Every structure is written in C-alpha cells, then in structure tokens.
Amino acid sequence: MIAAKLKAAENDAVIAVENPFDGSIVEKVPSTGAEALDDLLARARRGAVASRQLPRHKRAAVLEGAAALIDDRRETFASTIVAEAGKTIVQARKEVMRCVNTLKLSAEEAKRSAGEVIPFDAYPGSELRQGWFTREPLGIIAAITPYNDPLNLVAHKLGPAIAGGNAILLKPSELTPLSAMKLVEALIEAGLPEEIITIAIGGVDLGKALVSAREVRMVSFTGGFAAGEAITRSAGLKKLAMELGGNAPVIVMADCDFDKAVESCVSGAFWAAGQNCIGAQRILVQAQLYERFRDAFVRATAKLRAGDPSREDTDVGPMISEDVARRAQASVNEAIESGAILLCGNLRKGSLYHPTVLEGTPPTCSLWHEEVFAPVVMLAPFETFDQAIEMANDPEYSLHAGIFTNDLSKALEAAQRIDAGGVMINDSSDYRFDAMPFGGSKYGSMGREGVRFAFEDMTQPKVVCINRA
C-alpha cells in the first residue's frame, strides 16, 4: 500500500479516516508534518528528472493503463468513495467513470500538445529564420485537493501534470485521502516511476510548507476562498491555478420545458449532498411560473431519500462531517431568523442533513451571497429578464450558472450577460464535462481546469529558432 511508503511525522502520528455516515474508522494513514519538507522535495526532485525523461508515448501508456485498471476495479473505487466521502454509491460510480475519462483525456493530451511552428518570416528581416516552440514541463507542482470529489479532482491534477512531464507533490484532503492513494497505486501499477508522485497527508502547516517551497513551480489548488487567499500570501513567485467555489444561479423562464427544469434543478441542487461547487444554490423563477415551479420543486425534493450512502436507493448521503452539517443548519436558521421561509428540510441527524428549500431569503443573508456547499437551495421570483440577470450576478464570485428557456435569443443573451465561468443552457449549473475549461469568474478567478487547459498551465513554451543566413 502507498500508505506504508508515506513519510510520517517524527512522532509517527496518524490520521483516522472516518466514515461520514456512521463515524466508523475506515483506515488510518500516516500524517506528514511540515518538518518532512526537505525529504519530500528531495524525492520530488528525482521525480521531476524521471518525468521529464519519460517519452510522450510512455506517459500516455501509463495514463491509459491506469484508466483501464480503475475501470476494471470500478466497484472497489466507488466503495472507497462512499466509505470516506459519504457519496451515494450511484454517484460514486459516476465519479469513478469520470476519473477514467479524465485519465484518457490526459493520455491524448500527452501525445497531442507538442507546440507549433512559428512563422518567423512574417516579420521583415526574419525571412531566413525558421523554428518552432515546444511545451516543456514546469518541474515540481504542488497539488492540493478537497474532499467532495476525492478521486476525479485528484485525477484532474495528476493527469495533466504527468502528461506534461512534471513531478507532483500531492496533498489530498485529510478527510478523504484513500481514493487519492488508490489512484496513485493504479498509476504506479501501470508503469509510472514511483518518485514522480509524492503523497503527503497533513494539516495546514504542511500545506503552507509545500506551497511556499521555492522549488515548487506551480500550485494547483481546489478548495475554499479563505484557504486560497492564504496560499497566495505564502506561495511567493510561482504559478497559481485555483478553483475556489461558487454560488450558482439558475434562471427559469416561463417558456421553459417545465418538467425538465424541475428535474434538473433538483438534481443540480442536491447532488453529492450539495457539496458541489457548481451546485444550484439560487433558483430564480419568472414570476408567472413561480408558484407552480415552487410547488413542483418542493414535492420532488420531499421524495428524495436521505440516508445510508451504500444503499442503491439512497438519493442524498451525509455531509462530510457532523460539524459541517451543523454549520449548514446554522446558516439556514440565520436566514429564517432574517425572514426566509422554510419550505422543506432543515432536519439534521448527525452528519445527515436533509435537502432544504427556502424562499424569501433576504439578499443580506450570508446564504444568499456566499457559497453554502450543503443541500440547501433558495427560490426567488423575478419580474423582468434584466432583474434576473442582476440577481444572478449579485455575488462577487461565480463558477457556473444555468438558464432554462425555449427562446434561443434570450438564452444567448443570458450567456453573454451572466458573469460566470460557464453558462449552461437548458441544464442545471452543475453540468461539467471533463474536457471543457472550468474555473471561476470575478473575484478569485485564477486559471482553468479541464485537461487541455490544465496541461497548458502546467507546461511552458520553449522557442527554437534556426538562422539560415
């Protein structure tokens, strides 16, 4: 097991990975402290040399081979996600297949993105020069990943980094490190030299040490705004790519496909127990449709089964911990005290927080303008299209937005006017294809994920010019 090879802290500290649903210990893994940085960097240095020397076809073969291994063991990987992250088994299986696709896309990128010819003769005096640029690895990349997609979000860091010939210092969430470890094991089994990826599982001090290390050329981070700001203060002069969450609006126009809008918005709001950075948080409904939509949405939400994530018929599993669920409920209670009306939910038992729907939430509430990251959604009516756009753009950051309408002109106008990293038309905000550019807009927008785009961030051009004069 990879866990046996991790560099533990001097006191042999361990991290107990708990099942969010029942609190049982899934596994214990060594905890790495900041004092291990020198050893981690020494291994990463060797990994950077090995990765740079790995031919493109070999990088691609490793990524394809790991994808095949994970596909063959999809139930084992899905069960691991359920056990450590609390995703339902149905959702976990989909995450596994997305990981397979992410690795396959990375394999293609390893073979395809080599650079291009530069037309030197486009400038007078350079007619006898010719050349090209290549895409070269940065070296050592620090990758820090969250708990909500413990397999595929790790693949989004590792796949493009390997394709680009880099070494990776990987710090997965302390809450969900097991899926990351299994992914690394699959890559090594597929032929990746072991030193190319170095896993370190630890706390804030370890993270600060990794991102501030001078030899680290890039930090790729997915997580919250507070942690992202702390990284920018510690990182120094290096590339930063950050996906920092959102507060997704979905606009529902009166001319939409009603049933599709309701079904998609329910799924978009409560997938992964709402622990989804592009999950629908604010659903804005045209006034003449509002009451009908609200009633249908609440009925559909009430039918969702919350409970044991290992059961095939469970729709909503637990949140990652009881503390997180308690904070989500506190935010809802704050909104209710400020005038929001509870339509359903707001029931909590341990880490299990039932899908919750509010209306009339004052825009001054934190729930309206901050990321909730919980199975909580707010409904609000609007009178005019301009008002809907203004409401959608209210928060200072945004990943995705959605709009449901059969008016193509309105849909395209919304796509132009909504300030978000992506606008999904006749889809909930939570749609994502792993090849598309993915990232935020407005405050905190730093880079893009999506395999091709991450690959470009994780490599740098080198120009070769031949003077024939």
C-alpha positions as CSV (number, residue, x, y, z in Angstrom):
1,M,0.0,0.0,0.0
2,I,1.1,3.6,-0.7
3,A,0.2,4.4,2.9
4,A,3.2,2.3,4.1
5,K,5.5,4.4,2.0
6,L,4.3,7.8,3.2
7,K,6.7,9.9,5.2
8,A,5.2,10.1,8.6
9,A,5.9,12.8,11.2
10,E,8.6,12.1,13.7
11,N,6.0,11.1,16.3
12,D,4.5,8.6,14.0
13,A,1.2,10.4,14.0
14,V,-1.7,9.0,12.1
15,I,-4.9,10.4,10.6
16,A,-8.0,8.3,11.2
17,V,-10.2,8.5,8.1
18,E,-13.8,8.3,9.3
19,N,-17.0,7.2,7.5
20,P,-19.2,10.3,7.4
21,F,-22.4,8.3,7.8
22,D,-21.7,6.2,10.8
23,G,-18.5,7.6,12.2
24,S,-16.6,4.3,11.9
25,I,-12.8,4.3,11.2
26,V,-12.3,3.3,7.6
27,E,-8.5,3.3,7.7
28,K,-5.6,5.1,9.4
29,V,-2.9,6.7,7.3
30,P,0.4,8.3,8.3
31,S,0.3,12.1,9.0
32,T,3.1,14.1,7.4
33,G,4.3,17.3,9.1
34,A,6.0,20.4,7.8
35,E,9.3,19.1,9.1
36,A,9.3,16.5,6.4
37,L,9.5,19.1,3.6
38,D,13.2,18.5,2.8
39,D,12.6,14.8,2.3
40,L,9.5,15.4,0.2
41,L,11.4,17.9,-2.0
42,A,14.3,15.6,-2.5
43,R,12.0,12.8,-3.7
44,A,10.1,15.3,-5.9
45,R,13.4,16.5,-7.5
46,R,14.2,12.9,-8.5
47,G,10.7,12.6,-9.8
48,A,11.0,15.8,-11.9
49,V,14.0,14.3,-13.7
50,A,12.3,11.0,-14.2
51,S,9.1,12.6,-15.5
52,R,10.9,14.9,-17.9
53,Q,12.8,12.0,-19.4
54,L,9.7,9.9,-19.8
55,P,8.8,9.8,-23.6
56,R,5.3,11.0,-24.5
57,H,4.2,7.6,-25.6
58,K,5.1,6.2,-22.2
59,R,3.3,9.0,-20.4
60,A,0.2,8.2,-22.5
61,A,0.5,4.5,-21.9
62,V,0.7,4.9,-18.2
63,L,-2.4,7.1,-18.1
64,E,-4.3,4.8,-20.4
65,G,-3.2,1.8,-18.3
66,A,-4.3,3.4,-15.1
67,A,-7.6,4.3,-16.6
68,A,-8.1,0.6,-17.6
69,L,-7.2,-0.6,-14.1
70,I,-9.6,1.8,-12.5
71,D,-12.3,0.8,-14.9
72,D,-11.8,-2.9,-14.1
73,R,-11.9,-2.1,-10.4
74,R,-14.7,0.5,-10.6
75,E,-16.8,-1.1,-7.7
76,T,-13.8,-1.1,-5.4
77,F,-13.0,2.6,-6.2
78,A,-16.7,3.5,-5.8
79,S,-17.0,1.8,-2.5
80,T,-13.9,3.7,-1.2
81,I,-15.6,7.0,-2.2
82,V,-18.7,6.0,-0.4
83,A,-16.8,5.0,2.7
84,E,-14.6,8.1,3.1
85,A,-16.7,10.8,1.4
86,G,-20.3,9.7,2.0
87,K,-21.3,10.0,-1.6
88,T,-24.1,7.6,-2.6
89,I,-23.0,4.5,-4.4
90,V,-24.8,5.6,-7.6
91,Q,-23.0,9.0,-7.5
92,A,-19.6,7.4,-6.6
93,R,-19.8,5.1,-9.6
94,K,-20.3,8.1,-11.9
95,E,-17.3,9.8,-10.3
96,V,-15.2,6.7,-11.0
97,M,-16.1,6.8,-14.7
98,R,-15.4,10.5,-14.9
99,C,-11.9,9.7,-13.5
100,V,-11.4,7.1,-16.2
101,N,-12.3,9.7,-18.8
102,T,-10.1,12.3,-17.2
103,L,-7.1,10.0,-17.4
104,K,-7.9,9.0,-21.0
105,L,-8.1,12.7,-22.0
106,S,-4.8,13.3,-20.3
107,A,-3.2,10.4,-22.3
108,E,-4.4,12.1,-25.5
109,E,-3.0,15.4,-24.4
110,A,0.4,13.8,-23.7
111,K,0.6,12.8,-27.4
112,R,-1.1,15.8,-29.0
113,S,0.1,19.0,-27.4
114,A,3.7,19.4,-28.5
115,G,3.8,23.0,-29.7
116,E,3.7,24.5,-33.1
117,V,5.7,26.1,-35.9
118,I,6.4,29.8,-35.6
119,P,6.1,31.9,-38.9
120,F,9.3,33.9,-38.4
121,D,9.2,35.2,-42.0
122,A,6.0,37.1,-41.1
123,Y,8.4,39.9,-39.9
124,P,10.7,41.7,-42.3
125,G,14.3,40.7,-41.8
126,S,13.4,37.2,-40.5
127,E,12.9,35.6,-43.9
128,L,15.8,33.2,-43.4
129,R,14.8,32.1,-39.9
130,Q,12.5,29.2,-39.1
131,G,11.6,27.4,-36.0
132,W,9.0,26.3,-33.5
133,F,8.1,26.2,-29.9
134,T,7.6,23.1,-27.7
135,R,5.7,22.7,-24.4
136,E,8.1,21.9,-21.6
137,P,7.4,20.8,-18.0
138,L,7.5,23.3,-15.2
139,G,9.2,20.8,-12.8
140,I,7.6,20.3,-9.4
141,I,3.9,21.0,-9.0
142,A,2.1,21.1,-5.6
143,A,-1.5,19.8,-6.0
144,I,-4.0,20.3,-3.1
145,T,-7.4,18.7,-3.4
146,P,-10.7,18.8,-1.5
147,Y,-13.0,16.1,-0.1
148,N,-16.0,16.4,-2.3
149,D,-14.7,14.6,-5.4
150,P,-11.8,12.7,-3.8
151,L,-11.0,10.7,-6.9
152,N,-11.8,12.7,-10.0
153,L,-10.5,16.1,-8.7
154,V,-7.2,14.4,-7.9
155,A,-7.1,13.0,-11.5
156,H,-7.6,16.5,-12.8
157,K,-4.3,17.4,-11.1
158,L,-2.3,14.3,-11.7
159,G,-3.4,13.5,-15.3
160,P,-2.3,16.8,-17.0
161,A,0.8,17.1,-14.8
162,I,2.0,13.6,-15.8
163,A,1.1,14.4,-19.5
164,G,3.3,17.5,-19.3
165,G,6.3,15.7,-17.8
166,N,6.1,17.1,-14.3
167,A,6.6,15.7,-10.8
168,I,3.8,16.2,-8.3
169,L,3.7,16.8,-4.6
170,L,0.1,15.7,-3.8
171,K,-1.7,16.8,-0.7
172,P,-5.2,15.3,-0.7
173,S,-7.8,16.2,1.8
174,E,-7.1,14.7,5.2
175,L,-10.8,13.7,5.3
176,T,-10.6,11.7,2.1
177,P,-7.1,10.6,1.2
178,L,-7.9,6.9,0.4
179,S,-9.2,7.4,-3.1
180,A,-6.2,9.5,-4.0
181,M,-3.9,6.8,-2.7
182,K,-5.6,4.2,-4.7
183,L,-5.3,6.4,-7.8
184,V,-1.6,6.7,-7.3
185,E,-1.3,3.0,-6.8
186,A,-3.0,2.4,-10.2
187,L,-0.7,4.8,-11.9
188,I,2.4,3.1,-10.5
189,E,1.0,-0.3,-11.4
190,A,0.5,1.0,-14.9
191,G,4.2,1.8,-15.1
192,L,4.7,5.3,-13.6
193,P,8.0,5.7,-11.8
194,E,7.2,5.9,-8.1
195,E,9.0,9.1,-7.4
196,I,7.0,11.2,-9.9
197,I,4.2,11.5,-7.4
198,T,4.8,12.1,-3.7
199,I,1.8,12.0,-1.4
200,A,1.8,13.9,1.8
201,I,-1.2,13.9,4.0
202,G,-1.3,16.5,6.7
203,G,-2.7,19.8,8.0
204,V,-2.3,23.5,7.4
205,D,1.4,23.7,8.4
206,L,2.2,21.0,5.8
207,G,0.2,22.8,3.1
208,K,1.9,26.1,3.9
209,A,5.3,24.5,3.7
210,L,4.6,22.9,0.3
211,V,3.2,26.0,-1.4
212,S,5.9,28.3,-0.1
213,A,8.8,26.0,-1.1
214,R,10.9,27.8,-3.7
215,E,11.5,24.7,-5.8
216,V,7.7,24.3,-6.3
217,R,7.0,26.0,-9.7
218,M,3.2,25.8,-9.5
219,V,0.4,25.4,-7.0
220,S,-2.8,23.8,-8.3
221,F,-5.5,24.2,-5.6
222,T,-9.2,23.3,-5.4
223,G,-10.9,24.5,-2.2
224,G,-12.3,27.4,-0.3
225,F,-11.7,31.1,-0.6
226,A,-10.0,31.5,2.8
227,A,-7.5,28.8,2.0
228,G,-7.0,30.2,-1.4
229,E,-6.1,33.6,-0.1
230,A,-3.8,32.1,2.5
231,I,-2.0,30.2,-0.3
232,T,-1.5,33.4,-2.3
233,R,0.1,35.0,0.7
234,S,2.5,32.1,1.2
235,A,3.3,31.0,-2.3
236,G,5.8,33.6,-3.5
237,L,6.8,33.9,-7.1
238,K,5.2,30.9,-8.8
239,K,2.2,30.0,-11.0
240,L,-1.1,29.6,-9.2
241,A,-4.2,27.9,-10.5
242,M,-7.2,27.9,-8.2
243,E,-10.8,26.7,-8.3
244,L,-12.3,28.5,-5.3
245,G,-16.0,27.7,-5.3
246,G,-19.1,29.5,-6.4
247,N,-22.7,30.4,-5.7
248,A,-24.5,29.2,-8.8
249,P,-27.7,30.9,-10.0
250,V,-30.2,29.1,-12.3
251,I,-32.7,31.2,-14.2
252,V,-36.0,29.6,-15.1
253,M,-38.0,31.4,-17.7
254,A,-41.8,30.9,-18.1
255,D,-41.4,29.4,-21.6
256,C,-39.1,26.6,-20.4
257,D,-39.6,22.8,-20.6
258,F,-41.2,22.7,-17.2
259,D,-40.6,19.1,-16.2
260,K,-37.0,19.2,-17.4
261,A,-36.3,22.3,-15.4
262,V,-37.7,20.9,-12.2
263,E,-35.9,17.6,-12.5
264,S,-32.6,19.2,-13.5
265,C,-32.7,21.8,-10.7
266,V,-33.5,19.2,-8.0
267,S,-30.6,17.1,-9.2
268,G,-28.3,20.2,-9.5
269,A,-29.1,21.4,-6.0
270,F,-28.7,18.2,-4.1
271,W,-26.1,16.1,-5.9
272,A,-23.4,15.0,-3.5
273,A,-25.4,16.3,-0.6
274,G,-25.0,19.8,-2.0
275,Q,-21.2,19.6,-1.6
276,N,-20.7,20.7,-5.1
277,C,-19.0,23.9,-6.1
278,I,-21.3,24.3,-9.2
279,G,-24.5,23.0,-7.5
280,A,-27.6,25.2,-8.0
281,Q,-27.8,27.4,-4.9
282,R,-30.2,30.2,-6.1
283,I,-33.0,29.3,-8.5
284,L,-34.6,32.4,-10.0
285,V,-38.0,31.8,-11.5
286,Q,-40.1,34.1,-13.7
287,A,-43.0,35.4,-11.6
288,Q,-45.8,33.9,-13.6
289,L,-44.3,30.5,-13.3
290,Y,-43.0,30.8,-9.7
291,E,-45.8,29.2,-7.6
292,R,-46.2,26.3,-10.0
293,F,-42.4,25.7,-10.1
294,R,-42.0,26.1,-6.3
295,D,-44.7,23.6,-5.5
296,A,-43.4,21.0,-8.0
297,F,-39.8,21.5,-6.8
298,V,-40.7,21.1,-3.2
299,R,-42.7,17.9,-4.0
300,A,-39.8,16.4,-5.9
301,T,-37.4,17.4,-3.2
302,A,-39.5,15.8,-0.5
303,K,-39.4,12.5,-2.4
304,L,-35.6,12.3,-2.2
305,R,-34.4,9.6,0.2
306,A,-31.7,10.7,2.6
307,G,-29.7,8.0,4.4
308,D,-27.1,5.3,4.1
309,P,-25.0,6.1,1.0
310,S,-24.2,2.5,0.4
311,R,-27.8,1.7,-0.4
312,E,-28.8,1.7,-4.1
313,D,-32.0,3.6,-3.4
314,T,-30.4,6.5,-1.4
315,D,-30.5,9.9,-3.2
316,V,-28.7,12.1,-0.6
317,G,-25.9,10.9,1.7
318,P,-24.3,12.5,4.6
319,M,-22.2,15.7,4.6
320,I,-18.5,15.2,5.2
321,S,-18.9,15.6,9.0
322,E,-21.3,16.5,11.7
323,D,-19.6,19.8,12.3
324,V,-20.1,20.8,8.6
325,A,-23.7,19.7,8.7
326,R,-24.2,21.7,11.9
327,R,-22.8,24.9,10.3
328,A,-25.0,24.4,7.3
329,Q,-28.1,24.2,9.5
330,A,-26.9,27.3,11.5
331,S,-26.7,29.3,8.2
332,V,-30.3,28.2,7.3
333,N,-31.5,29.2,10.8
334,E,-29.9,32.5,10.4
335,A,-31.7,33.1,7.1
336,I,-35.0,32.0,8.6
337,E,-34.5,34.4,11.5
338,S,-33.9,37.2,9.0
339,G,-37.1,36.5,7.2
340,A,-36.6,33.5,4.9
341,I,-39.4,30.9,4.7
342,L,-38.7,27.2,5.1
343,L,-40.5,25.1,2.5
344,C,-39.0,21.8,3.4
345,G,-36.0,20.2,5.1
346,N,-33.7,21.7,7.8
347,L,-33.7,18.4,9.6
348,R,-30.3,17.1,10.8
349,K,-29.3,13.8,12.4
350,G,-25.5,13.8,12.9
351,S,-23.9,14.5,9.6
352,L,-27.1,13.7,7.6
353,Y,-28.8,17.0,6.7
354,H,-32.0,16.6,4.7
355,P,-32.5,18.6,1.5
356,T,-33.6,22.1,2.4
357,V,-35.6,24.6,0.3
358,L,-36.1,28.3,1.3
359,E,-37.9,31.2,-0.3
360,G,-37.9,34.9,0.5
361,T,-34.3,34.8,1.6
362,P,-33.0,38.4,2.2
363,P,-30.1,39.3,-0.1
364,T,-28.3,40.5,3.0
365,C,-28.0,36.9,4.4
366,S,-24.7,35.1,4.0
367,L,-26.7,32.2,2.5
368,W,-27.6,34.5,-0.5
369,H,-24.2,35.8,-1.3
370,E,-21.7,33.2,-0.1
371,E,-21.2,29.5,-1.1
372,V,-23.3,27.2,1.1
373,F,-21.7,23.9,0.0
374,A,-24.7,22.0,1.5
375,P,-28.0,20.5,0.4
376,V,-29.7,23.9,0.6
377,V,-31.3,25.9,-2.2
378,M,-33.1,29.2,-2.3
379,L,-36.0,30.0,-4.6
380,A,-36.8,33.6,-5.7
381,P,-39.2,35.1,-8.2
382,F,-38.2,37.8,-10.7
383,E,-40.4,40.1,-12.9
384,T,-38.1,41.1,-15.8
385,F,-35.2,39.4,-17.5
386,D,-32.9,42.3,-16.6
387,Q,-33.8,41.8,-12.9
388,A,-32.9,38.1,-13.3
389,I,-29.5,38.9,-14.7
390,E,-28.9,41.4,-11.9
391,M,-29.8,38.9,-9.3
392,A,-27.7,36.2,-10.9
393,N,-24.6,38.5,-10.9
394,D,-25.1,39.6,-7.3
395,P,-22.3,37.6,-5.6
396,E,-18.7,38.6,-6.1
397,Y,-17.6,35.2,-7.5
398,S,-19.1,32.7,-9.8
399,L,-18.2,29.4,-11.4
400,H,-21.3,28.3,-13.3
401,A,-24.8,29.5,-14.0
402,G,-27.8,28.0,-15.8
403,I,-30.9,29.1,-17.7
404,F,-33.9,27.2,-18.8
405,T,-35.8,28.7,-21.8
406,N,-37.0,27.8,-25.3
407,D,-36.1,31.3,-26.6
408,L,-32.7,30.9,-28.2
409,S,-32.2,34.6,-28.4
410,K,-32.8,35.0,-24.6
411,A,-30.6,32.1,-23.9
412,L,-27.7,33.6,-25.8
413,E,-28.3,37.0,-24.3
414,A,-28.1,35.4,-20.8
415,A,-24.9,33.6,-21.8
416,Q,-23.4,36.9,-22.8
417,R,-24.6,38.9,-19.8
418,I,-24.1,36.5,-16.9
419,D,-20.7,36.9,-15.4
420,A,-19.7,33.3,-14.7
421,G,-17.0,30.8,-15.8
422,G,-19.7,28.8,-17.7
423,V,-23.4,29.2,-18.6
424,M,-25.4,26.0,-19.1
425,I,-28.4,26.4,-21.3
426,N,-31.4,24.1,-20.6
427,D,-29.2,22.4,-18.0
428,S,-28.6,23.0,-14.3
429,S,-25.5,24.8,-13.3
430,D,-23.9,21.6,-12.1
431,Y,-23.2,20.1,-15.6
432,R,-19.5,19.6,-16.2
433,F,-17.6,17.7,-19.0
434,D,-14.0,17.0,-18.0
435,A,-12.6,18.3,-21.3
436,M,-14.1,21.8,-21.0
437,P,-12.4,24.8,-19.5
438,F,-13.5,25.0,-15.9
439,G,-13.0,27.8,-13.5
440,G,-14.3,30.9,-11.8
441,S,-15.2,34.4,-12.8
442,K,-14.9,37.8,-11.0
443,Y,-13.1,37.6,-7.6
444,G,-10.7,34.7,-7.2
445,S,-10.6,33.7,-10.8
446,M,-7.2,32.1,-11.3
447,G,-6.7,29.7,-14.2
448,R,-8.8,26.9,-15.6
449,E,-9.1,23.2,-15.1
450,G,-10.2,20.8,-17.8
451,V,-7.4,18.5,-19.1
452,R,-6.2,20.5,-22.1
453,F,-6.3,23.8,-20.2
454,A,-4.6,22.4,-17.1
455,F,-1.9,20.9,-19.3
456,E,-1.2,24.3,-20.8
457,D,-1.0,25.8,-17.3
458,M,1.4,23.0,-16.2
459,T,3.8,23.5,-19.1
460,Q,5.7,26.4,-20.6
461,P,6.7,27.2,-24.2
462,K,10.3,26.9,-25.3
463,V,11.3,28.6,-28.6
464,V,13.8,27.1,-31.0
465,C,14.9,29.4,-33.9
466,I,17.3,28.5,-36.7
467,N,19.0,31.3,-38.6
468,R,19.9,30.1,-42.1
469,A,21.6,33.3,-43.1
